[in-house]
Amino acid sequence: MVAEFQRRRDMFCAGLNQLPGFRCPIPRGAFYVFPNISGTGMNSKPLADALLAETGVAGLSGTAFGAQGEGYLRFSIANSYENLAKAVDRIGAFLKHAPLVETAGRG
């Protein structure tokens, strides 16, 4: 089971690291990943809310852990490999069409 969770973790982190604005370190001993999303130009809470509402991907805003959590999301990897791969795909599709991503850094 440990090997399976490592496989899921590695795939999910690698997938998130391919997304624009995401930087996801590999956790060593948790069922959660905590990617930095500051490169998206979006705040954590609105992004977490939009991902849930528009893609069905549940994540928690880093600000749930305090103000210093701004710029981060928290995702659980306690799901199937297939569902985690779908989540990465859905997040990627969302980012391609999110107006805030296109305007990040302007104005």
Secondary structure, 3 states (H helix, E strand, C coil): CHHHHHHHHHHHHHHHHCCCCCECCCCCCCCEECCECHHHCCCHHHHHHHHHHHHCCCCEEHHHHCHHHCCEEEEECCCCHHHHHHHHHHHHHHHHHCHHHHHCCCC
